[in-house]
Amino acid sequence: MEGLTMGAVALGGMLALLGCRLHVGVAMMMAGALCYWLVYDGDTHALLYTLNNLVYARFSSYDLAVIPIFVLMGQFAIHGGLSATLFQASAKWIGHWRGGLAMSAAGACAGFGAICGSSLATATTMSQVALPELERHRYSKRLATGTIAAAGTLGILIPPSVPLIVYAVLTNSSITTLFMAAVLPGLLAVAGYFVVIRLLAVRAMGGVEASPRYSWAERWASLRDIAPVLVIFFVVIFGLYGGWANLTEAASLGAAACGVYAMWQGMRWPGLAKSLLGTAEASAMIYLVVIGADLLNSGLALGQMPTALADWVLGSGLAPLAILMVVLAIYLVLGCMMDSLSMILLTIPIFFPIIMQLELFGLTGPEKAIWFGIVALMVVEIGLITPPMGMNLFIVQKYSQGATLGTVSRGILPFLGADMVRIAIVVFVPALSLVWLG
């Protein structure tokens, strides 16, 4: 069977299994096993041999060992009340602006995402903290839910980010450089959401109540409350970029500092137990997806599907920019069905070799690898809020009193517009993500 045909059969089978609500890691494993079965005419020896070596080969990677540490740091942030502290501090500074409370929620999502690293966890936590306050100040359900759903996606863009770590491992890129490359696009995302919120709030005119204006003393006091958060962020990011801590050391320091802060905020042994259990569950889920994707990609490579696809695409006569647009469009479609980590694991081994052979904006190989990682992650991030299947939409709708999925979907549309503008800027101005390369 030809590589492209076998790949189409395997991927089609995987999507059918996902439609039956099978776990994505298991669906990938079964699709990968199908590839081996087709290539070796039903002989399972090669499949068993691959499985025997695949797990050790992947999990002996030193870089992947950092994932549970960052997950633990996020769990401490969740159970330590960090989200409420960030939201309250942000509200004291800008809550009195027109739309300022929604901007505070977006800013708090960015800060929480910098510690948590998970979009779903950011959306879940901030929905419980910020939605009641937004609705109490007469924000429409469309604006309130759209803000939380969109800003929740910042969890996988602003470092530390598990999908960025996985991308770096798959492409042999520098995790530290990728983290730094994501900072400016992350700040651009926050700025874009602020602009959207401001425009929507002005359009609502008197329908949005401003929160009280706090004194300067109260504002400075709020900064003291979130000072540990800033310290944690700078320890992780500037420790890496400054070269005085490697990734595991910086993550360990950040997790330890976040744990101490959570205990200081009132987290006790039940919260610690929940944090450890949540870390174990999330890490196990991530590693299951990693193994499933490895087996699937190994099976596809066995049939030379990535090579055949690359040759077909490069021989199609399409302009390099057109090929890039097609790749990004595929990410948008997949985002309606899969989570961000699964998409990265599934698609990067297929799309990355194609992108690296294209002449794009005069970028060198290492520059292209970093730039494409940031662009791909931003498009994957949009999948979390793309109606009708974006995961963040379901999470926010669950915690909003009386909001339907249609309400949340309509509320997200202006933010999707801001995301499209941001992607265009980063695509056509690569320097925004490459400034740290010098």
C-alpha positions as CSV (number, residue, x, y, z in Angstrom):
1,M,0.0,0.0,0.0
2,E,1.3,3.5,-0.9
3,G,2.5,5.7,1.9
4,L,-0.1,8.4,1.3
5,T,-2.9,5.9,1.0
6,M,-1.9,4.1,4.2
7,G,-1.5,7.4,6.0
8,A,-5.0,8.4,4.9
9,V,-6.4,5.1,6.1
10,A,-4.6,5.3,9.5
11,L,-5.5,9.0,10.1
12,G,-9.1,8.4,9.0
13,G,-9.4,5.5,11.4
14,M,-8.0,7.6,14.2
15,L,-10.5,10.4,13.6
16,A,-13.3,7.8,13.5
17,L,-12.1,6.5,16.9
18,L,-12.0,10.0,18.3
19,G,-15.6,10.5,17.1
20,C,-16.5,7.5,19.2
21,R,-14.9,9.4,22.1
22,L,-12.0,7.1,22.6
23,H,-9.0,8.7,24.4
24,V,-6.7,10.4,21.9
25,G,-3.6,8.6,23.1
26,V,-5.3,5.2,22.7
27,A,-6.7,6.2,19.3
28,M,-3.2,7.2,18.1
29,M,-1.8,3.9,19.3
30,M,-4.4,1.9,17.4
31,A,-3.8,3.9,14.3
32,G,-0.1,3.3,14.6
33,A,-0.6,-0.4,15.2
34,L,-2.8,-0.5,12.0
35,C,0.1,1.0,10.0
36,Y,2.5,-1.8,11.2
37,W,-0.2,-4.4,10.5
38,L,-0.6,-3.1,6.9
39,V,3.1,-2.9,6.2
40,Y,4.0,-6.3,7.7
41,D,0.9,-8.1,6.5
42,G,-0.5,-8.9,9.9
43,D,2.9,-9.9,11.5
44,T,3.0,-8.3,15.0
45,H,6.7,-9.0,15.8
46,A,7.8,-5.6,14.5
47,L,5.1,-3.8,16.4
48,L,6.0,-5.5,19.7
49,Y,9.7,-4.8,19.1
50,T,9.0,-1.2,18.4
51,L,6.8,-0.9,21.5
52,N,9.5,-2.5,23.6
53,N,12.0,0.2,22.6
54,L,9.8,3.2,22.0
55,V,8.8,3.9,25.6
56,Y,12.3,3.8,26.9
57,A,13.7,5.8,24.0
58,R,11.2,8.5,24.5
59,F,11.1,8.7,28.3
60,S,14.9,8.6,28.7
61,S,14.8,12.1,27.1
62,Y,16.0,14.5,29.8
63,D,14.0,17.3,28.4
64,L,10.7,15.5,28.9
65,A,11.5,15.1,32.6
66,V,10.7,18.8,33.2
67,I,7.0,18.4,32.2
68,P,5.8,17.0,35.6
69,I,7.7,19.8,37.4
70,F,5.9,22.5,35.4
71,V,2.6,20.6,35.9
72,L,3.2,20.6,39.7
73,M,3.9,24.3,39.6
74,G,0.6,24.8,37.9
75,Q,-1.2,22.6,40.4
76,F,0.2,24.7,43.3
77,A,-1.0,27.8,41.5
78,I,-4.5,26.3,41.2
79,H,-4.9,25.1,44.7
80,G,-3.1,28.1,46.3
81,G,-5.6,30.7,45.3
82,L,-3.2,32.4,42.9
83,S,-5.8,33.2,40.3
84,A,-8.0,35.2,42.7
85,T,-4.9,37.2,43.9
86,L,-3.9,38.1,40.3
87,F,-7.5,39.1,39.4
88,Q,-8.0,41.3,42.4
89,A,-4.6,43.0,41.9
90,S,-5.3,43.6,38.3
91,A,-8.8,44.9,39.1
92,K,-7.4,47.5,41.5
93,W,-5.2,49.0,38.9
94,I,-7.5,49.1,35.8
95,G,-10.9,47.9,36.9
96,H,-12.3,51.5,36.9
97,W,-11.7,51.8,33.2
98,R,-14.5,51.2,30.7
99,G,-14.3,47.4,30.3
100,G,-11.5,47.4,32.9
101,L,-12.8,44.5,34.8
102,A,-12.8,42.3,31.7
103,M,-9.3,43.5,31.0
104,S,-8.3,42.6,34.5
105,A,-9.6,39.1,33.9
106,A,-7.6,38.9,30.7
107,G,-4.5,40.1,32.4
108,A,-5.0,37.7,35.3
109,C,-5.3,34.9,32.7
110,A,-1.9,35.9,31.2
111,G,-0.3,36.0,34.7
112,F,-1.9,32.7,35.7
113,G,-0.9,31.1,32.4
114,A,2.7,32.1,33.0
115,I,2.7,29.9,36.1
116,C,0.2,27.2,35.2
117,G,1.1,26.5,31.5
118,S,-2.3,25.0,30.7
119,S,-5.1,26.7,28.8
120,L,-7.8,24.4,30.1
121,A,-6.7,24.9,33.7
122,T,-6.5,28.7,33.2
123,A,-10.0,28.8,31.7
124,T,-11.4,26.6,34.4
125,T,-9.9,28.5,37.3
126,M,-10.5,32.0,36.0
127,S,-14.1,31.1,35.1
128,Q,-14.8,30.4,38.7
129,V,-12.9,33.6,39.9
130,A,-13.8,36.2,37.3
131,L,-17.1,35.3,35.8
132,P,-19.2,36.1,38.9
133,E,-17.6,39.5,39.2
134,L,-18.1,40.4,35.6
135,E,-21.7,39.4,35.7
136,R,-22.2,41.3,39.0
137,H,-21.0,44.4,37.2
138,R,-23.5,43.9,34.4
139,Y,-21.1,42.7,31.7
140,S,-23.1,40.9,29.1
141,K,-22.7,37.1,29.0
142,R,-21.3,37.3,25.5
143,L,-18.5,39.7,26.6
144,A,-17.8,38.0,29.9
145,T,-17.7,34.5,28.6
146,G,-15.8,35.5,25.4
147,T,-13.2,37.2,27.4
148,I,-12.5,34.3,29.7
149,A,-12.6,31.7,26.9
150,A,-10.2,33.7,24.7
151,A,-7.8,34.8,27.5
152,G,-7.7,31.3,28.8
153,T,-5.8,30.2,25.7
154,L,-2.8,32.3,26.8
155,G,-1.9,29.4,29.1
156,I,-0.2,27.5,26.3
157,L,1.5,30.5,24.7
158,I,3.0,32.4,27.6
159,P,5.9,30.4,29.0
160,P,6.3,27.9,30.6
161,S,4.3,25.9,28.0
162,V,4.1,22.1,27.8
163,P,3.3,22.1,24.1
164,L,6.4,24.2,23.4
165,I,8.6,21.8,25.4
166,V,7.2,18.9,23.3
167,Y,7.7,20.9,20.1
168,A,11.3,21.5,21.0
169,V,11.9,17.8,21.7
170,L,10.3,16.8,18.4
171,T,12.4,19.3,16.4
172,N,15.6,19.4,18.4
173,S,15.1,23.1,19.1
174,S,16.2,25.0,22.1
175,I,13.4,25.0,24.8
176,T,14.9,28.2,26.3
177,T,14.9,30.0,23.0
178,L,11.3,28.9,22.3
179,F,10.2,30.2,25.7
180,M,11.8,33.6,25.0
181,A,10.4,33.7,21.5
182,A,6.8,33.3,22.8
183,V,7.0,36.3,25.2
184,L,6.4,39.1,22.6
185,P,3.6,37.2,20.8
186,G,2.0,36.5,24.2
187,L,2.1,40.2,25.1
188,L,0.7,41.0,21.7
189,A,-2.2,38.7,22.4
190,V,-2.9,40.4,25.6
191,A,-2.8,43.8,23.9
192,G,-5.2,42.6,21.2
193,Y,-7.7,41.3,23.7
194,F,-7.6,44.6,25.6
195,V,-8.4,46.5,22.4
196,V,-11.3,44.1,21.6
197,I,-12.7,44.5,25.2
198,R,-12.4,48.2,25.1
199,L,-14.3,48.5,21.8
200,L,-17.0,46.1,23.0
201,A,-17.4,47.9,26.3
202,V,-17.6,51.3,24.6
203,R,-20.2,49.9,22.2
204,A,-22.2,48.7,25.2
205,M,-22.2,52.3,26.6
206,G,-24.0,52.3,29.9
207,G,-24.5,48.6,30.1
208,V,-21.2,48.0,31.8
209,E,-20.5,49.1,35.4
210,A,-17.0,50.1,36.3
211,S,-15.5,48.8,39.5
212,P,-14.5,51.3,42.3
213,R,-11.4,53.4,41.8
214,Y,-8.9,52.3,44.4
215,S,-6.3,54.6,46.0
216,W,-2.7,54.5,45.0
217,A,-1.8,53.0,48.4
218,E,-4.2,50.1,47.7
219,R,-2.8,49.6,44.2
220,W,0.8,49.4,45.5
221,A,-0.3,47.1,48.2
222,S,-1.8,44.8,45.6
223,L,1.6,44.6,43.9
224,R,3.1,43.3,47.1
225,D,0.5,40.6,47.1
226,I,1.5,39.4,43.6
227,A,5.3,40.0,44.1
228,P,6.0,36.3,44.6
229,V,4.3,35.5,41.3
230,L,6.6,38.0,39.5
231,V,9.6,36.5,41.3
232,I,8.6,33.0,40.2
233,F,8.2,34.1,36.5
234,F,11.5,35.9,36.5
235,V,13.3,33.0,38.1
236,V,12.1,30.6,35.4
237,I,12.4,32.9,32.4
238,F,15.5,35.0,33.1
239,G,17.2,32.2,34.9
240,L,17.0,30.2,31.7
241,Y,17.9,33.1,29.4
242,G,20.7,34.3,31.7
243,G,22.3,30.9,31.7
244,W,22.6,30.5,35.5
245,A,20.0,27.7,35.6
246,N,19.1,25.0,33.2
247,L,15.5,24.1,32.4
248,T,15.1,21.5,35.1
249,E,16.7,23.7,37.8
250,A,14.6,26.7,36.8
251,A,11.4,24.6,36.8
252,S,12.3,23.1,40.2
253,L,12.9,26.5,41.7
254,G,9.7,27.8,40.3
255,A,7.7,24.8,41.6
256,A,9.3,25.1,45.0
257,A,8.6,28.8,45.2
258,C,5.0,28.3,44.0
259,G,4.5,25.6,46.6
260,V,5.8,27.9,49.4
261,Y,3.6,30.7,48.2
262,A,0.6,28.4,48.1
263,M,1.2,27.3,51.6
264,W,1.6,30.9,52.7
265,Q,-1.7,31.7,51.1
266,G,-3.4,29.0,53.1
267,M,-3.0,25.8,51.2
268,R,-2.7,22.8,53.6
269,W,-2.2,19.1,53.4
270,P,-5.5,18.4,51.5
271,G,-4.5,20.9,48.9
272,L,-1.0,19.5,48.7
273,A,-2.5,16.0,48.2
274,K,-4.8,17.3,45.5
275,S,-1.8,19.0,43.8
276,L,0.3,15.8,43.8
277,L,-2.6,13.7,42.6
278,G,-3.4,16.3,39.9
279,T,0.2,16.3,38.8
280,A,0.3,12.5,38.5
281,E,-3.0,12.4,36.5
282,A,-2.0,15.2,34.1
283,S,1.5,13.8,33.6
284,A,0.2,10.3,32.9
285,M,-2.3,11.7,30.4
286,I,0.5,13.7,28.7
287,Y,2.8,10.7,28.5
288,L,0.1,8.4,27.2
289,V,-0.5,10.9,24.3
290,V,3.2,11.1,23.7
291,I,3.5,7.4,23.4
292,G,0.4,7.1,21.2
293,A,1.8,9.9,18.9
294,D,5.2,8.3,18.7
295,L,3.7,4.9,17.7
296,L,1.5,6.6,15.1
297,N,4.3,8.7,13.6
298,S,6.6,5.6,13.6
299,G,4.0,3.7,11.7
300,L,3.5,6.6,9.2
301,A,7.2,6.9,8.7
302,L,7.4,3.1,8.1
303,G,5.2,3.6,5.1
304,Q,7.2,6.7,4.1
305,M,4.0,8.8,4.3
306,P,5.8,12.0,5.6
307,T,8.3,11.8,2.8
308,A,5.7,11.1,0.1
309,L,3.6,13.9,1.4
310,A,6.5,16.3,1.4
311,D,7.5,15.3,-2.2
312,W,3.9,15.7,-3.3
313,V,3.5,19.2,-1.7
314,L,6.8,20.5,-2.9
315,G,6.1,19.2,-6.4
316,S,2.6,20.7,-6.5
317,G,3.8,24.0,-7.8
318,L,2.2,26.0,-5.0
319,A,4.1,29.0,-3.7
320,P,5.8,28.6,-0.3
321,L,3.4,31.0,1.4
322,A,0.4,29.2,0.0
323,I,1.7,25.9,1.4
324,L,2.2,27.6,4.8
325,M,-1.4,28.9,4.6
326,V,-2.7,25.4,3.8
327,V,-0.8,24.0,6.8
328,L,-2.2,26.6,9.1
329,A,-5.7,26.0,7.8
330,I,-5.4,22.3,8.6
331,Y,-4.4,23.3,12.2
332,L,-7.6,25.3,12.5
333,V,-9.7,22.4,11.4
334,L,-8.0,19.9,13.7
335,G,-8.4,22.3,16.5
336,C,-12.1,21.7,16.5
337,M,-11.5,18.0,17.3
338,M,-8.2,17.6,19.2
339,D,-6.4,19.2,22.1
340,S,-3.3,21.3,21.6
341,L,-0.7,18.7,22.7
342,S,-2.2,16.0,20.5
343,M,-2.1,18.2,17.5
344,I,1.5,19.2,18.1
345,L,2.5,15.5,18.5
346,L,0.6,14.3,15.5
347,T,1.4,17.0,13.0
348,I,4.9,18.3,13.6
349,P,6.6,15.1,12.4
350,I,4.6,15.5,9.2
351,F,4.6,19.3,8.6
352,F,7.9,20.3,10.0
353,P,10.0,18.7,7.2
354,I,7.9,20.4,4.6
355,I,8.2,23.8,6.3
356,M,12.0,23.4,6.6
357,Q,12.3,22.9,2.9
358,L,10.4,26.1,2.0
359,E,12.1,29.4,1.3
360,L,10.2,31.8,3.7
361,F,11.2,35.4,4.3
362,G,14.9,34.6,4.0
363,L,14.9,32.7,7.3
364,T,17.7,30.3,8.2
365,G,17.0,26.8,9.4
366,P,17.2,27.5,13.1
367,E,15.2,30.7,12.7
368,K,12.5,29.0,10.7
369,A,12.2,26.2,13.4
370,I,11.7,28.7,16.2
371,W,9.4,31.0,14.2
372,F,7.2,28.1,12.9
373,G,6.9,26.7,16.4
374,I,5.4,30.0,17.7
375,V,3.1,30.4,14.6
376,A,1.9,26.8,14.9
377,L,1.2,27.1,18.6
378,M,-0.8,30.3,18.1
379,V,-3.0,28.6,15.5
380,V,-3.3,25.5,17.7
381,E,-4.4,27.9,20.5
382,I,-7.2,29.2,18.3
383,G,-8.5,25.7,18.0
384,L,-9.4,25.8,21.7
385,I,-11.9,28.6,21.0
386,T,-13.1,27.7,17.5
387,P,-16.9,27.1,17.5
388,P,-18.6,24.7,17.8
389,M,-16.1,22.2,19.4
390,G,-13.4,24.4,21.1
391,M,-12.8,23.0,24.5
392,N,-12.6,26.4,26.2
393,L,-16.1,27.2,25.1
394,F,-17.5,24.2,26.9
395,I,-15.5,25.0,30.1
396,V,-16.6,28.6,30.3
397,Q,-20.3,27.8,29.4
398,K,-20.3,25.2,32.3
399,Y,-19.4,27.9,34.9
400,S,-21.6,30.7,33.5
401,Q,-25.0,30.9,35.0
402,G,-27.5,30.8,32.1
403,A,-25.2,31.2,29.2
404,T,-25.7,28.8,26.3
405,L,-23.0,27.4,24.0
406,G,-24.3,29.7,21.3
407,T,-23.9,32.7,23.5
408,V,-20.3,31.8,24.3
409,S,-19.6,31.1,20.6
410,R,-20.9,34.5,19.5
411,G,-19.0,36.2,22.3
412,I,-15.7,34.6,21.1
413,L,-16.0,35.9,17.5
414,P,-14.4,39.4,18.0
415,F,-11.5,37.8,19.9
416,L,-11.0,35.3,17.0
417,G,-10.7,38.4,14.8
418,A,-7.9,39.7,17.0
419,D,-6.2,36.3,16.9
420,M,-6.2,36.3,13.1
421,V,-4.6,39.8,13.0
422,R,-2.0,38.7,15.5
423,I,-1.1,35.5,13.5
424,A,-0.8,37.6,10.3
425,I,1.6,40.0,12.1
426,V,3.8,37.2,13.5
427,V,3.8,35.4,10.1
428,F,4.8,38.4,8.1
429,V,7.0,40.0,10.7
430,P,9.2,37.0,11.9
431,A,11.4,39.4,13.9
432,L,8.7,39.5,16.7
433,S,9.5,35.9,17.6
434,L,13.2,36.0,16.7
435,V,14.4,39.1,18.5
436,W,16.0,36.9,21.2
437,L,18.2,35.2,18.6
438,G,20.0,38.4,18.1
